[in-house]
Amino acid sequence: MEKKLYRVREGKVLAGVCGGIGAYFNVDPTLIRVAWALLAATGSGVLAYLICALVIPQEP
């Protein structure tokens, strides 16, 4: 069965993007959130998060 990337419904903080990426790669979502916060500190992370929130579909 192939894996698909979704935004999570349960355990989400903002839009569920980091939780979905963590579930897809079998990584703790907290690590993804910390990495994304560091990326957001440079300025490009906020835009990337918004794009991901719009592009990645919600979990069925």
Secondary structure, DSSP 4 states (H G I P E B T S, - for coil): ------B-SSS-SSSSHHHHHHHHHT--HHHHHHHHHHHHHTSHHHHHHHHHHHHSPBP-
